[in-house]
Amino acid sequence: MARPSPPRLLSSFLGDHLAFSARPLLRSASPGNRWVAYQATRTLCNLVDILFNRRSSDDTPENNLRRLCPGKVSPRLNVPHHIQKPPYVNSRQRPGVSNGPEIHDEKGIECMRASGKLAAQVLKFAGTLVKPGITTDEIDKAVHQMIIDNGAYPSPLGYCGYPKSVCTSVNECICHGIPDSRPLEDGDIINIDVTVYLNGYHGDTSATFLCGDVDDEAKKLVQVTKECLDKAISICAPGVEIKRIGRTIQDHADKFKFGVVRHFVGHGVGKVFHAEPVVLHFRNNEWGRMMLNQTFTIEPMLTLGSINPVMWSDDWTAVTEDGSLSAQFEHTILITKDGPEILTQC
């Protein structure tokens, strides 16, 4: 993590309110400092630190017309009262990260399969909407409607103040782009990140889609990012070291000279949106092994250039420092005695 100052890593959708230095996380945890490392992981999972990077006038999207620019964000959509909502909705307390893994009994596994299947179906539907001229706000509204029509809650909505039901990350946006009035353009790539809360369990998935006529370099980035996810999933099994995920992803990305973003991580998911373990997508020496009946996400983000994110003033949208394209894919997986089961696929 070579950069001017040590970054701070945050949990997915936790915002900039909980943060630790990356250094305690990235060193191996001995029995004496295991508790310290756990405290660091409790503020990780998938979001970037909002304050680790400078916000100079040269880096702001408003001052570079060649880069992605924010559009107008419409009002928050409503969810019917009868739909079960996660505990963090309308709560004054900020959700934390569970300090233990998500391990499920038979009933829990079936609930995770149901939430994962719905998330996959919603994501597939969202992908069919991607075309030049459609706005990301229109995609959000369609996703929102499909989720509530199926009796589920869109997990991002209201999480630490996030205003929308889905994340739409276009071109150089690494993750957590807020849907707005900007129409997609021919040649764009867009990551759509869907999480649903169904019967008390979260299912989390994302994919990067091509919009219109996309150039070969962008297509290759998207293809290799998907391959990184597939290869990482293939090595999962009870007892496997979690750090092998990062090595597998980086080994494949390095073959194509793509950057692997380090500021965002995978995470346990289940009854809570974000739990341990922290799943790093780059080579690391962290401890921890996969456990039977455990669920977590793997969600590598690759770039054509810089791996350093810069946060927009909305405190959510993270874009590449140099404006280079970024792609991401994500699945929620279950560790079974026979290996990994991908829960978020149709």
C-alpha positions, 0 to 999 in steps of 0.5 A, a space after each residue: 500500500 505505497 502511497 503518500 499517507 497510510 490509507 484507512 479502510 472502512 466497512 461497506 456502506 459504513 461511511 467515514 465515521 469508523 476507521 482504523 489505520 490499515 497497518 494493524 490489519 495487514 500484519 499477521 496477528 499473533 495471539 497477543 495482538 489478535 484482538 487488535 486485529 479483530 478490532 481493525 477488521 470490524 471497520 472493514 468490509 467493502 467501503 473506502 476511507 473517505 478522508 484518506 485521499 486528498 480532494 484537491 481542485 485538480 482531482 474533483 470531477 467537476 474540474 475535469 470534463 473528460 471524467 464522470 460528473 455527478 448528476 441530479 439525485 432524485 428523492 428517496 423511494 418508499 418501501 411498504 410498511 409490511 416489508 421486513 426492514 433491517 435493524 439499521 433502517 430508521 435507527 439513530 445508531 450507525 450499524 457496525 460490523 459483526 465481530 464473528 463469522 456468519 455460520 448458518 444452520 439448515 434453516 439459515 442456509 435455505 434463507 441465504 439461498 432464497 435471498 441470494 437467488 432473488 439478488 441474482 434475479 434482480 441483478 440479471 434484470 438490471 443488466 437488461 436495462 443497460 443501454 445508451 440513454 437510460 439514466 442510472 436513476 431509472 435503473 434504481 427505480 426499476 430495481 427498487 420496484 422489483 425488490 419490493 414486489 418480491 417482498 424484500 428490502 433493498 439493503 443499501 437504502 438508508 444504510 448510513 444515509 445512503 439514498 438509493 436502493 442500488 449502487 451504479 458505478 460507471 466507467 472510472 467509478 470503483 464502487 458505490 456510485 449513487 444513481 442519478 440523472 446522468 444518461 448512460 452513453 455508448 461505450 460506457 461500462 457500469 457496475 450494478 451492485 444489488 443487495 436484498 434483505 429477505 426474511 432476515 438475511 442479506 444476499 449481495 452481488 454485483 456485475 459489470 455490464 457493457 453499454 453499447 459499443 465498448 472498446 476492446 480494452 474495456 471489454 478485456 478489463 471486464 472479462 479478466 475481472 470476472 475471471 478473477 472472481 471465478 478463480 477465487 471462488 474455485 479455491 474455496 473450501 472448508 479449512 482453506 486459508 482466506 488469504 489464498 483468495 487475494 493471491 489468486 486474484 492478484 496472480 491472474 490480474 498481474 498477467 494482464 497488468 491490471 491494477 487490483 484495488 486494495 481499499 475495498 474488501 469482501 466481507 461476511 454476510 448473512 443476518 447482518 449486512 457486514 460481518 467478518 471475515 475481511 476478504 482482501 483481494 490482493 496478496 496478503 499474509 492475514 490469518 483465518 480459514 474458511 469454515 463449514 456453512 459460512 457465507 461471505 462475499 468476494 468482490 474484486 475491483 480491477 483498474 486499467 491504471 491507478 488503484 488509488 480511489 478519490 472520494 467525491 463530495 457525496 461521501 460515497 462515490 469512489 473514483 480512480 485517481 487518474 480517471 482510468 476505467 474500473 470493473 467489479 464482480 461479486 458473489 455471495 458464496 456458501 462454504 459446503 463440505 463439497 466446496 463453494 456454493 454460489 448463492 447469487 446466481 440464477 
